[in-house]
Amino acid sequence: MPRIPDLPVNHFRGADGAALAYRETGEGRPVILIHGFFSTAYVNWIRYGHARLLAEAGFRVIMPDLRAHGGSAKSHDPQAYPRDVLADDAFALIDQLGLTEYDLGGYSLGARTTVRMMVRGAEPRRAIVAGMGLSGITEVDKRNEFFRRVFDGLGSHQRGSAEWRSEAFLRTTGGDPTALRLVLETSVGATEAELADILTPTLVVMGDDDRGLGSGAELADAMPLARFVEIPGNHMSAVTDPALGTVIREFLLG
């Protein structure tokens, strides 16, 4: 697959005024897509053609870079990372773009951010929770322990280990380890009772070999209007598979 070029970078102000980046493509119903930890809007949504596929289907695809990621502010001040600030930033983007009707989704950390937004009252027409299972939502601290090990052992992880692969990905995206470690402190999950209150039609999609964040099927079962779809790949490779964009497009058009 030929490499897809990046899109022009726009900026908005985060919840605390931080300068944050976003990209967009297409015209039509807005769909906000939030990338995963260590990643960027380009890597998750543009590089492998998902954004283009949705734009061609008639959507305005809006893709922020989370704070400490990509083209967004990478403060080393812990005060810039209050709990749930990623959801706060996404609400700020919606407000500044004047969006009243939209679809919303994310991959991995972006999926958890999507859930947090719905728990806090966001009402997208439809939602996509990709690369995230039930325990990744309800047991956030356990997942963060893995990333703390990654940061603590930078440069010394055993080749081929999960920590080594995560560090390699961090390096390919040019991530700032100091800023990214602070993002861990913003993490807020959701309880099963809160998930049961989400009445947005939701697609839960996960790679068939994605094992580290719990069960996608169980996450879908926890939300009244959710359904689960499995695609090929593990946590890193599923986002590169055209199937991800295809199932999202079919769900949003359905």
Buried (B, 14 or more C-beta within 10 A) or exposed (E): EEEBEBBEBBEBBBBBEBEBBBBBBBEEBBBBBBBBBBBBBBBBBBBBBBBBBBBEBEBBBBBBBBBBBBBBBBBEEEEBBEEBBBBBBBBBBBEBBEBEEBBBBBBBBBBBBBBBBBBBEBEBBBBBBBBBBBBBBBEBEBBBEEBEBBBEBEEEBEEEEBBBBBBEBBEEBEBBBEBBBBBBEBBBBBEBEBBEEBEBBBBBBBBEEBEBBBBBBBBBBBBEEBBBBBBBBBBBEBBBBBBBBBBBBEBBEE
